[in-house]
Amino acid sequence: MTDWLAPLPNDTQQLVLDEVAGRVDAGHCRSPVGLLRSLATRACQGEFNATQFAQHYAALTEKGKAAREEVRALVGRVRRP
């Protein structure tokens, strides 16, 4: 599977993965592996366009990342007896 994404730049790889994850989360995908292959092929041909599914999933993961960093910062400030 990683061979499908290997020729693509890192940012395009992430967009393809976010698109697949977003569609799976939304229940719009029966075959995640098939979708990944199809979207990676399109991306290699310059025909891939990320949709709202990728944007939504990327926003969710950024929120999660920010929340985890905030928790780490708070935990770091707690003094241990």
Backbone bond lengths (Angstrom), bond angles and torsions (degrees), N, CA, C in turn:
res aa  C-N    CA-C-N  psi(-1)  N-CA   C-N-CA  omega(-1)  CA-C   N-CA-C  phi
1 M - - - 1.445 - - 1.529 111.87 -
2 T 1.322 116.35 -38.79 1.459 117.82 -179.27 1.516 111.81 -65.66
3 D 1.338 116.94 -22.65 1.467 120.49 176.53 1.524 111.49 -62.80
4 W 1.320 116.86 -29.66 1.461 120.55 -179.81 1.522 110.94 -67.57
5 L 1.311 116.94 -32.45 1.460 121.11 -176.75 1.527 113.11 -95.34
6 A 1.315 117.08 -19.75 1.466 121.96 -172.73 1.527 115.11 -51.80
7 P 1.330 119.87 -40.72 1.473 118.54 -177.50 1.531 113.99 -72.89
8 L 1.310 117.00 -9.83 1.467 120.99 -174.50 1.519 112.06 -90.25
9 P 1.339 117.52 150.46 1.472 120.17 173.49 1.539 109.74 -63.06
10 N 1.320 116.22 154.73 1.471 121.13 -176.73 1.522 113.11 -54.95
11 D 1.335 117.73 -42.41 1.466 119.10 -178.04 1.530 111.35 -66.19
12 T 1.318 117.77 -34.90 1.465 120.78 176.94 1.518 110.56 -71.21
13 Q 1.327 116.70 -38.83 1.463 119.73 175.62 1.522 110.28 -56.84
14 Q 1.337 116.04 -45.58 1.466 120.13 -178.58 1.520 111.14 -64.72
15 L 1.331 117.22 -39.89 1.469 120.23 177.29 1.525 111.58 -60.93
16 V 1.325 116.38 -43.17 1.463 120.40 178.87 1.528 109.77 -62.88
17 L 1.318 117.37 -45.77 1.466 120.76 179.35 1.524 111.75 -63.58
18 D 1.338 117.01 -40.70 1.463 120.47 177.63 1.528 111.22 -64.50
19 E 1.323 116.48 -37.80 1.471 120.78 178.03 1.525 110.41 -62.68
20 V 1.322 116.27 -47.03 1.465 119.94 179.27 1.527 110.06 -62.61
21 A 1.317 117.19 -48.60 1.467 120.72 -178.68 1.524 111.18 -62.01
22 G 1.315 117.23 -40.47 1.456 120.78 179.51 1.520 112.27 -64.20
23 R 1.328 116.40 -42.79 1.466 119.76 178.69 1.523 111.45 -67.28
24 V 1.334 116.74 -38.66 1.470 120.34 177.98 1.529 109.33 -64.68
25 D 1.330 117.39 -46.82 1.469 121.23 178.67 1.521 112.38 -57.89
26 A 1.327 116.29 -37.12 1.460 121.38 -178.07 1.529 112.54 -81.64
27 G 1.329 117.14 -4.99 1.455 120.55 -179.50 1.522 113.32 77.92
28 H 1.325 117.19 22.46 1.464 122.25 -178.41 1.525 112.48 -104.04
29 C 1.318 117.00 29.32 1.469 119.21 -176.71 1.522 109.63 -149.71
30 R 1.323 115.40 126.30 1.464 120.36 176.88 1.518 112.05 -94.39
31 S 1.333 116.20 -27.57 1.465 120.80 -176.92 1.533 109.32 -134.04
32 P 1.330 117.65 90.15 1.469 119.83 -179.06 1.529 113.41 -57.61
33 V 1.318 117.62 -37.84 1.468 120.68 -179.70 1.527 109.91 -67.32
34 G 1.312 116.65 -43.25 1.458 120.61 177.74 1.520 111.79 -63.18
35 L 1.323 115.90 -41.15 1.462 120.24 178.23 1.521 110.44 -64.64
36 L 1.326 116.54 -43.64 1.464 120.30 178.70 1.531 110.36 -58.50
37 R 1.310 116.13 -46.39 1.463 119.58 -179.52 1.530 111.39 -62.25
38 S 1.316 115.75 -44.14 1.461 120.66 -178.97 1.529 111.57 -63.68
39 L 1.326 116.42 -46.27 1.466 119.88 -179.04 1.528 111.64 -68.59
40 A 1.327 117.22 -36.90 1.468 120.36 177.81 1.525 110.08 -65.19
41 T 1.318 116.65 -40.40 1.468 120.61 177.78 1.523 110.16 -62.48
42 R 1.332 116.28 -45.43 1.466 119.87 177.91 1.528 111.24 -60.33
43 A 1.333 115.70 -42.74 1.469 119.85 -179.74 1.526 110.78 -62.38
44 C 1.316 116.94 -41.05 1.471 120.47 178.64 1.528 111.58 -63.96
45 Q 1.318 116.62 -28.27 1.456 121.52 179.23 1.532 112.18 -90.85
46 G 1.341 116.14 0.64 1.457 120.65 -179.86 1.516 113.63 76.79
47 E 1.327 117.17 21.02 1.460 121.80 -175.97 1.522 113.55 -112.56
48 F 1.321 118.39 11.88 1.464 121.32 -177.98 1.525 110.32 -93.45
49 N 1.317 115.47 132.31 1.456 121.92 173.11 1.515 108.29 -129.13
50 A 1.320 116.81 121.87 1.461 120.89 178.59 1.525 109.20 -66.56
51 T 1.316 116.43 143.32 1.464 121.99 179.25 1.519 110.14 -109.26
52 Q 1.332 115.19 -170.62 1.456 120.36 179.15 1.523 111.87 -62.44
53 F 1.329 117.91 -23.69 1.462 120.17 178.45 1.527 110.30 -63.46
54 A 1.321 117.34 -45.90 1.467 121.13 178.53 1.517 110.62 -65.30
55 Q 1.320 117.00 -42.79 1.463 121.04 -179.30 1.522 110.78 -63.16
56 H 1.324 116.48 -43.93 1.462 120.60 -179.54 1.531 110.98 -64.63
57 Y 1.330 116.57 -45.80 1.461 120.08 -179.42 1.528 111.11 -64.35
58 A 1.325 117.26 -41.35 1.465 120.85 178.62 1.524 110.37 -62.30
59 A 1.332 117.23 -40.24 1.467 120.71 178.32 1.525 110.54 -64.18
60 L 1.319 116.94 -40.73 1.469 120.01 178.49 1.518 111.35 -62.83
61 T 1.327 116.88 -43.68 1.454 119.13 -177.99 1.528 110.93 -69.45
62 E 1.329 117.59 -33.23 1.468 120.23 176.33 1.520 110.79 -67.12
63 K 1.338 117.20 -40.65 1.470 120.90 176.83 1.517 109.80 -61.26
64 G 1.332 116.23 -44.11 1.460 120.59 179.38 1.517 111.67 -63.00
65 K 1.315 116.25 -41.07 1.462 121.20 179.43 1.531 109.90 -63.88
66 A 1.326 116.73 -44.92 1.466 120.85 179.80 1.524 110.75 -63.67
67 A 1.318 116.79 -40.06 1.470 120.48 179.38 1.528 110.81 -65.43
68 R 1.329 117.04 -42.07 1.469 119.74 178.92 1.525 111.13 -63.66
69 E 1.330 116.96 -40.05 1.467 120.20 178.62 1.521 110.96 -65.87
70 E 1.331 116.76 -37.37 1.462 120.50 178.10 1.525 110.96 -64.97
71 V 1.322 116.51 -42.74 1.466 120.54 178.49 1.524 110.35 -63.78
72 R 1.322 117.41 -42.77 1.467 120.19 178.33 1.526 111.01 -60.05
73 A 1.309 115.66 -41.14 1.473 119.61 179.79 1.526 110.20 -64.36
74 L 1.319 117.07 -42.40 1.455 120.59 179.65 1.522 111.31 -65.93
75 V 1.316 116.19 -41.82 1.472 120.64 179.29 1.526 109.24 -64.53
76 G 1.304 117.55 -37.41 1.448 121.22 179.02 1.517 113.09 -64.81
77 R 1.325 117.23 -25.61 1.476 120.91 -179.72 1.523 113.05 -86.31
78 V 1.314 117.26 -15.39 1.451 120.34 -179.32 1.521 109.30 -72.25
79 R 1.294 115.47 129.03 1.483 119.06 179.72 1.511 109.62 -86.57
80 R 1.270 114.46 136.30 1.468 119.00 178.42 1.531 108.20 -95.71
81 P 1.329 116.26 138.15 1.473 119.92 179.72 1.502 113.30 -69.39
